[in-house]
Amino acid sequence: FAAGKIPEVKVNRLLLRNSSVVGVAWGEFIRHDPGMPQRVAKELDSMWQARKINPLVGKTFPFERAADALREVEERRAIGKIVLAVRE
């Protein structure tokens, strides 16, 4: 809410799309355990490297095309995960 406006959600859209909204107080996790995000990222990477998880990647966009990636999601054309490549 850095811009000062609290976003609103139209709950009928959630019902029609069989979607859910989950709020997470991420700041509290980090405040109590600053190393947790790095540990989680390492564990996920380890699981991916070991092929224990295999996310379906629909499309990959370079970071410069982040707006195109968001448009893909917004227009409901995304199948699987949309990946933003921040490094080559």
TIRO-2110 file (N, C-alpha, C; in Angstrom, 1 decimal):
// TIRO-2110
0.8, -1.2, 0.0, N, 1, A
0.0, 0.0, 0.0, CA, 1, A
0.9, 1.3, 0.0, C, 1, A
2.0, 1.1, -0.6, N, 2, A
3.0, 2.3, -0.6, CA, 2, A
2.4, 3.5, -1.3, C, 2, A
1.5, 3.3, -2.2, N, 3, A
0.9, 4.5, -2.9, CA, 3, A
-0.2, 5.1, -2.1, C, 3, A
-0.5, 4.5, -0.9, N, 4, A
-1.6, 5.1, -0.1, CA, 4, A
-3.0, 4.6, -0.4, C, 4, A
-3.1, 3.8, -1.4, N, 5, A
-4.5, 3.3, -1.7, CA, 5, A
-4.5, 1.8, -1.4, C, 5, A
-5.5, 1.4, -0.7, N, 6, A
-5.7, 0.0, -0.3, CA, 6, A
-6.5, -0.7, -1.4, C, 6, A
-6.0, -1.8, -2.0, N, 7, A
-6.7, -2.4, -3.2, CA, 7, A
-8.0, -3.0, -2.7, C, 7, A
-8.9, -3.1, -3.6, N, 8, A
-10.2, -3.7, -3.4, CA, 8, A
-10.4, -4.9, -4.2, C, 8, A
-11.0, -5.9, -3.7, N, 9, A
-11.2, -7.2, -4.4, CA, 9, A
-12.7, -7.4, -4.6, C, 9, A
-13.1, -7.7, -5.8, N, 10, A
-14.5, -8.0, -6.1, CA, 10, A
-14.7, -9.5, -5.9, C, 10, A
-15.4, -9.8, -4.8, N, 11, A
-15.5, -11.2, -4.3, CA, 11, A
-16.3, -12.1, -5.3, C, 11, A
-17.2, -11.5, -6.0, N, 12, A
-18.0, -12.3, -7.0, CA, 12, A
-17.0, -12.9, -8.1, C, 12, A
-16.0, -12.1, -8.4, N, 13, A
-15.0, -12.6, -9.4, CA, 13, A
-14.3, -13.8, -8.9, C, 13, A
-13.9, -13.7, -7.6, N, 14, A
-13.2, -14.9, -7.0, CA, 14, A
-14.1, -16.1, -7.0, C, 14, A
-15.4, -16.0, -6.7, N, 15, A
-16.3, -17.1, -6.8, CA, 15, A
-16.4, -17.7, -8.2, C, 15, A
-16.6, -16.8, -9.1, N, 16, A
-16.8, -17.2, -10.5, CA, 16, A
-15.6, -17.9, -11.1, C, 16, A
-14.4, -17.4, -10.7, N, 17, A
-13.2, -18.0, -11.2, CA, 17, A
-12.6, -19.1, -10.3, C, 17, A
-13.3, -19.5, -9.3, N, 18, A
-12.9, -20.5, -8.3, CA, 18, A
-11.5, -20.1, -7.8, C, 18, A
-11.3, -18.9, -7.4, N, 19, A
-10.0, -18.4, -6.9, CA, 19, A
-10.1, -18.1, -5.5, C, 19, A
-8.9, -17.8, -4.9, N, 20, A
-8.9, -17.4, -3.5, CA, 20, A
-7.8, -16.4, -3.3, C, 20, A
-8.0, -15.6, -2.2, N, 21, A
-7.0, -14.6, -1.9, CA, 21, A
-6.5, -14.9, -0.5, C, 21, A
-5.2, -14.9, -0.4, N, 22, A
-4.6, -15.2, 0.9, CA, 22, A
-3.6, -14.1, 1.3, C, 22, A
-3.8, -13.6, 2.5, N, 23, A
-2.9, -12.5, 3.0, CA, 23, A
-1.8, -13.1, 3.8, C, 23, A
-0.6, -12.7, 3.6, N, 24, A
0.5, -13.2, 4.4, CA, 24, A
1.3, -12.0, 5.0, C, 24, A
1.5, -12.0, 6.3, N, 25, A
2.3, -10.9, 6.9, CA, 25, A
3.8, -11.3, 6.8, C, 25, A
4.3, -11.2, 5.6, N, 26, A
5.7, -11.6, 5.3, CA, 26, A
6.7, -10.8, 6.2, C, 26, A
6.4, -9.6, 6.5, N, 27, A
7.3, -8.8, 7.3, CA, 27, A
7.5, -9.5, 8.7, C, 27, A
6.5, -10.1, 9.3, N, 28, A
6.6, -10.7, 10.6, CA, 28, A
7.6, -11.9, 10.5, C, 28, A
7.5, -12.7, 9.4, N, 29, A
8.4, -13.8, 9.2, CA, 29, A
9.8, -13.4, 9.2, C, 29, A
10.0, -12.4, 8.4, N, 30, A
11.4, -11.9, 8.2, CA, 30, A
11.9, -11.2, 9.5, C, 30, A
11.1, -10.5, 10.2, N, 31, A
11.5, -9.9, 11.4, CA, 31, A
11.9, -10.9, 12.5, C, 31, A
11.2, -12.0, 12.6, N, 32, A
11.5, -13.0, 13.6, CA, 32, A
12.6, -14.0, 13.1, C, 32, A
12.8, -14.1, 11.8, N, 33, A
13.8, -15.0, 11.2, CA, 33, A
14.3, -14.5, 9.9, C, 33, A
15.2, -13.5, 10.0, N, 34, A
15.7, -12.9, 8.7, CA, 34, A
16.3, -13.8, 7.7, C, 34, A
16.8, -15.0, 8.1, N, 35, A
17.4, -15.9, 7.2, CA, 35, A
16.5, -16.8, 6.5, C, 35, A
15.2, -16.8, 6.9, N, 36, A
14.2, -17.8, 6.4, CA, 36, A
14.0, -17.7, 4.9, C, 36, A
13.9, -16.5, 4.3, N, 37, A
13.6, -16.5, 2.8, CA, 37, A
14.8, -17.2, 2.1, C, 37, A
16.0, -16.9, 2.5, N, 38, A
17.1, -17.6, 1.8, CA, 38, A
17.1, -19.1, 2.0, C, 38, A
16.8, -19.5, 3.2, N, 39, A
16.7, -21.0, 3.4, CA, 39, A
15.6, -21.6, 2.5, C, 39, A
14.5, -21.0, 2.5, N, 40, A
13.4, -21.5, 1.7, CA, 40, A
13.8, -21.6, 0.2, C, 40, A
14.4, -20.5, -0.3, N, 41, A
14.8, -20.5, -1.7, CA, 41, A
15.8, -21.6, -2.0, C, 41, A
16.8, -21.8, -1.1, N, 42, A
17.7, -22.9, -1.2, CA, 42, A
17.1, -24.2, -1.3, C, 42, A
16.1, -24.4, -0.4, N, 43, A
15.4, -25.7, -0.3, CA, 43, A
14.6, -26.0, -1.6, C, 43, A
13.9, -24.9, -2.0, N, 44, A
13.1, -25.1, -3.3, CA, 44, A
14.1, -25.4, -4.5, C, 44, A
15.2, -24.7, -4.5, N, 45, A
16.2, -24.9, -5.6, CA, 45, A
16.7, -26.4, -5.5, C, 45, A
17.0, -26.8, -4.3, N, 46, A
17.4, -28.2, -4.1, CA, 46, A
16.4, -29.2, -4.6, C, 46, A
15.1, -29.0, -4.2, N, 47, A
14.1, -29.9, -4.6, CA, 47, A
13.9, -29.9, -6.1, C, 47, A
14.0, -28.7, -6.8, N, 48, A
13.9, -28.6, -8.2, CA, 48, A
15.1, -29.3, -8.9, C, 48, A
16.3, -29.1, -8.4, N, 49, A
17.5, -29.8, -8.9, CA, 49, A
17.3, -31.3, -8.8, C, 49, A
16.7, -31.8, -7.7, N, 50, A
16.6, -33.2, -7.5, CA, 50, A
15.3, -33.8, -8.2, C, 50, A
14.6, -32.9, -9.0, N, 51, A
13.4, -33.2, -9.7, CA, 51, A
12.3, -33.7, -8.8, C, 51, A
12.3, -33.2, -7.5, N, 52, A
11.2, -33.6, -6.6, CA, 52, A
10.0, -32.7, -6.9, C, 52, A
10.2, -31.5, -7.5, N, 53, A
9.1, -30.7, -7.9, CA, 53, A
9.4, -30.3, -9.4, C, 53, A
8.3, -30.2, -10.1, N, 54, A
8.5, -29.9, -11.5, CA, 54, A
7.4, -29.0, -12.0, C, 54, A
7.5, -27.7, -11.7, N, 55, A
6.5, -26.7, -12.0, CA, 55, A
6.3, -26.6, -13.6, C, 55, A
5.1, -26.6, -14.0, N, 56, A
4.8, -26.4, -15.4, CA, 56, A
5.0, -25.0, -15.8, C, 56, A
6.0, -24.7, -16.7, N, 57, A
6.3, -23.4, -17.1, CA, 57, A
5.6, -23.2, -18.5, C, 57, A
4.7, -22.2, -18.5, N, 58, A
4.0, -21.9, -19.7, CA, 58, A
4.8, -21.1, -20.7, C, 58, A
5.3, -20.0, -20.1, N, 59, A
6.1, -19.0, -20.9, CA, 59, A
7.2, -18.4, -20.1, C, 59, A
8.3, -18.0, -20.7, N, 60, A
9.3, -17.3, -20.0, CA, 60, A
9.5, -15.9, -20.7, C, 60, A
9.6, -14.9, -20.0, N, 61, A
9.8, -13.5, -20.5, CA, 61, A
11.1, -12.9, -19.9, C, 61, A
11.8, -12.2, -20.7, N, 62, A
12.9, -11.4, -20.2, CA, 62, A
12.3, -10.3, -19.2, C, 62, A
13.1, -9.9, -18.2, N, 63, A
12.6, -9.0, -17.3, CA, 63, A
12.1, -7.7, -17.9, C, 63, A
12.7, -7.3, -19.0, N, 64, A
12.3, -6.1, -19.7, CA, 64, A
10.9, -6.2, -20.3, C, 64, A
10.4, -7.4, -20.4, N, 65, A
9.0, -7.6, -20.9, CA, 65, A
8.0, -8.0, -19.8, C, 65, A
8.3, -7.5, -18.6, N, 66, A
7.5, -7.9, -17.4, CA, 66, A
6.0, -7.5, -17.7, C, 66, A
5.8, -6.3, -18.3, N, 67, A
4.4, -5.9, -18.6, CA, 67, A
3.7, -6.9, -19.5, C, 67, A
4.4, -7.4, -20.5, N, 68, A
3.8, -8.4, -21.3, CA, 68, A
3.4, -9.7, -20.5, C, 68, A
4.3, -10.1, -19.6, N, 69, A
4.0, -11.2, -18.8, CA, 69, A
2.8, -11.0, -17.9, C, 69, A
2.7, -9.8, -17.3, N, 70, A
1.5, -9.5, -16.5, CA, 70, A
0.2, -9.5, -17.4, C, 70, A
0.3, -8.9, -18.6, N, 71, A
-0.8, -8.9, -19.5, CA, 71, A
-1.3, -10.3, -19.8, C, 71, A
-0.3, -11.2, -20.0, N, 72, A
-0.7, -12.6, -20.3, CA, 72, A
-1.5, -13.2, -19.2, C, 72, A
-1.2, -12.9, -17.9, N, 73, A
-1.9, -13.4, -16.8, CA, 73, A
-3.3, -12.7, -16.7, C, 73, A
-3.3, -11.3, -16.8, N, 74, A
-4.5, -10.6, -16.8, CA, 74, A
-5.5, -11.0, -17.8, C, 74, A
-5.1, -11.3, -19.0, N, 75, A
-6.0, -11.7, -20.1, CA, 75, A
-6.3, -13.2, -20.0, C, 75, A
-5.9, -13.8, -19.0, N, 76, A
-6.2, -15.3, -18.8, CA, 76, A
-5.7, -16.2, -19.9, C, 76, A
-4.5, -15.8, -20.5, N, 77, A
-3.9, -16.6, -21.5, CA, 77, A
-2.8, -17.5, -21.0, C, 77, A
-2.5, -17.3, -19.7, N, 78, A
-1.4, -18.1, -19.1, CA, 78, A
-1.8, -19.5, -18.8, C, 78, A
-0.9, -20.4, -19.3, N, 79, A
-1.1, -21.8, -19.0, CA, 79, A
0.2, -22.2, -18.2, C, 79, A
0.0, -22.7, -17.0, N, 80, A
1.2, -23.0, -16.2, CA, 80, A
1.8, -21.7, -15.6, C, 80, A
3.0, -21.8, -15.2, N, 81, A
3.7, -20.7, -14.6, CA, 81, A
4.3, -19.7, -15.6, C, 81, A
4.2, -18.4, -15.3, N, 82, A
4.9, -17.4, -16.2, CA, 82, A
6.1, -17.1, -15.4, C, 82, A
7.3, -17.1, -16.1, N, 83, A
8.6, -16.9, -15.5, CA, 83, A
9.2, -15.6, -16.1, C, 83, A
9.7, -14.8, -15.2, N, 84, A
10.4, -13.6, -15.5, CA, 84, A
11.9, -13.9, -15.4, C, 84, A
12.7, -13.9, -16.4, N, 85, A
14.1, -14.2, -16.3, CA, 85, A
14.8, -12.9, -16.0, C, 85, A
15.3, -12.8, -14.8, N, 86, A
16.0, -11.6, -14.4, CA, 86, A
17.5, -11.6, -14.7, C, 86, A
18.0, -12.8, -14.9, N, 87, A
19.5, -13.0, -15.3, CA, 87, A
19.5, -14.0, -16.4, C, 87, A
20.5, -13.9, -17.2, N, 88, A
20.7, -14.9, -18.3, CA, 88, A
21.7, -15.9, -17.8, C, 88, A
END
